[in-house]
Amino acid sequence: MNWNIWIRQSHRWLSIVFTVTVIANFVAMALGEPPAWVVYSPLLPLFLLLFTGLYMFVLPYATKWRSERRAGA
């Protein structure tokens, strides 16, 4: 499996995990005072989404930069 495909697939699954943890957080808050681990549970998928999203954002620019470098050399 290609590295870029793996990053994209991970990003998709992380977005689902993040959404589920946020929904669980709202449900827990509606039922009363939630424990700290429930409140902070969305942070891990959020940080992973940040890194995979930044990678996918920079990828077209890096590809363009590499192709220009090869053409000039």
C-alpha positions in Angstrom: 0.0 0.0 0.0 1.3 3.4 -1.0 2.4 5.8 1.9 0.0 8.6 0.7 -2.9 6.2 0.5 -2.2 5.0 4.0 -2.1 8.6 5.3 -5.4 9.4 3.6 -7.1 6.3 4.9 -5.8 7.0 8.4 -7.1 10.5 8.2 -10.6 9.3 7.3 -10.7 6.8 10.1 -9.3 9.3 12.6 -12.1 11.7 11.6 -14.7 9.1 12.4 -13.0 8.3 15.8 -12.9 12.0 16.6 -16.5 12.5 15.8 -17.6 9.6 18.0 -15.5 10.8 20.9 -17.0 14.3 20.6 -20.5 12.8 20.5 -19.7 10.7 23.5 -18.4 13.7 25.3 -21.7 15.6 24.8 -23.7 12.6 25.9 -21.6 12.3 29.1 -22.0 16.0 29.8 -25.7 15.7 29.4 -25.8 12.9 32.0 -23.8 14.8 34.6 -20.2 15.6 35.4 -18.1 13.4 33.1 -14.7 12.0 34.2 -11.6 13.7 33.0 -10.7 10.9 30.6 -14.0 11.4 28.7 -13.4 15.2 28.5 -9.9 14.8 27.1 -10.5 11.7 24.9 -11.1 13.8 21.7 -7.6 15.3 21.9 -5.5 12.4 20.7 -7.5 11.9 17.5 -7.5 15.7 17.0 -3.7 15.9 17.2 -3.3 13.0 14.9 -5.8 14.6 12.5 -3.7 17.7 12.6 -0.5 15.9 11.6 -2.2 13.9 8.8 -4.0 16.9 7.6 -0.9 19.0 7.5 0.9 16.2 5.6 -1.9 16.1 3.0 -1.9 19.9 2.7 1.8 20.1 2.1 2.0 17.1 -0.3 1.0 19.0 -3.5 3.5 21.7 -2.9 6.3 19.2 -2.1 5.5 17.3 -5.3 5.6 20.4 -7.4 8.9 21.5 -5.7 10.4 18.1 -6.4 9.3 18.0 -10.0 10.7 21.6 -10.6 14.0 20.6 -9.0 14.3 17.5 -11.2 13.5 19.5 -14.4 16.1 22.1 -13.6 18.9 19.7 -12.8 
